């Protein structure tokens, strides 16, 4: 097979994978796996606790991830290639991957983390932190915030009642009053149609109510429209 044809085939395979993963995770929480090296137990426990409280994803446990990738020879110490990311997304059944290495120095510790969004293809963002060994809890909090901002909530419009829009997720999923969402249609397309924005005005444990802030001329909100939370996410650009 020629090089050009192989490249085209690889790109097409990646696009198909991304479209499938994107469609699959619009209505469900993304699956996050963590590969942490050199991190003390209290750092890991704090990071996991903070991420659990976001209620934004389901865990893919590290042993299960590594077992599914057995024999793949993936080196997590270097930036992963597009091919490796596609393999982790498909074989490892993972939507997001956080790779983190903590390196202690004299009285300090540096944390280097890379978050891969395997759903969008914009697959790598890096964060570097430096702090005192005694302040690892603060570093864990900063890393958790980085991950939280990179994981905008995804849900659906499940009902329309006069001027009120009903969402299919609620407070137990991390939605809060005044959260803002962008509304999309045709989410399985390469270029989904943005049709407006809305703001959450009330929440219950398993549902939320919102009001439209903007609806693009020529469109009306519909049950089943997809919503993506507006955050400071670097990955949602």
Phi, psi and omega in degrees: 000134180292158182299315181300318180293321179297318179297315180297319179296319179297317179296316180298320179297317179297316180297320178296318180297315181297314181300318180295312182296320182296313180297323184290329188258001178300319185263001182226164181284140179295153182261122185249133173242147178238135172239104184247129180235138176073010183266137177290157183302320182292328176295313181296315181296318179295315180299313181296319179299314181296321180289323177301322183291342177287335180054039187252355184201169173254149182275140163252111186292144184304314180303320180293320179296310183294326178294319181291336181261009183304128181089357183278342179057044177274127180262106182282353181280349178238158177305131184286145178283166176300322180296316180295321179297317179297322180293317180296320180296318184277301183288318182278355180051051185235137177265324181224146181226125176251117177251124186222136175230125177257127182241107179285139172241193180289104178077000181220170178216135176251140181240126178240118185234147176226126181251125180254123173264102186277356180274323190263341185088342172275082210263005184208127171223142188242147177224132177241133181230151178220131179201179178284152179302323181286350183250031182295334178297321178295320178296320178297320178296318180294321179292320178297321178295319177301314180292317181301318181289340179271001184238072177298138178296145177236131177209191184227155168283121181253351179191156178229122180230099184054245182265006183256137179250129181260131180258154183269008173235161182218204185299324180293345178261000178103000179284137181233157175301139182079000171299144180243143183230146170264137183261131180233155174231153181062053185293339180278354176284160176298324179236088179300152181271117175280127184237000176162188178221156177215163180234137180284130181247350179193148181225149168236173183306325188235012179203169179212155176247142182220164175237144180287132173262330181206135171227122183299138182306134180095356180239154171229141178297145182226152171299132181100348175299142183271144181237135175234126183298141175273119179225181176274021187302133172284332185278344184267007179294000000 
